[in-house]
Amino acid sequence: MNDESKATPTDASGKPVNVVERDLEDRDDDTRGVDEAITPSSTRVKEQEAEELQKKVDEIERKVADGN
């Protein structure tokens, strides 16, 4: 590893920048909508949705098996 990879990131004026803190504070970026769309709001909510879908699948399978 060279010394450049250990250097603290700086802004255009040469002042040090905490990039992690900056990125966490950046709430208005282009990827926020994508992140919210692909990241589950909570595991429990997704589990409940899966249970509801399974109930519908079971109901359809019963109807098909009964010939309706």
PATORGU-629890 format. One record per residue (C-alpha): residue in one letter; x negated, y negated, z. Coordinates in steps of 0.5 Angstrom, whole numbers, plus 500, padded with zeros to 3 digits. Each point is the difference from the previous one (the first is absolute). Example, Ala and Ser with C-alpha at 12.3 -4.5 7.8 and 13.67 -1.06 7.14 Angstrom:
// residues 2
A475509516S498493498
***
This chain:
// residues 68
M500500500N497493498D501494504E505497496S505505501K499498508A501493499T506496502P505498495T500492499D505496496A498495495S497495505G496505503K504501506P501507503V507503499N503506504V503503494V504505504E503495504R501496493D504506497L504501506E502493500D502500492R507501501D502497493D496505495D502503494T500507503R505499506G506502496V497506497D497502507E507499503A503505495I495506500T499499508P506504504S503495505S500505505T499508500R507501504V504496494K497504495E502506504Q507498501E500499492A497507499E505503504E506496497L498502493Q499508502K507500503K503497493V495506496D503505505E507498499I499500492E497507501R506502503K505497495V496504495A500506503D507500501G501498493N503493501
***
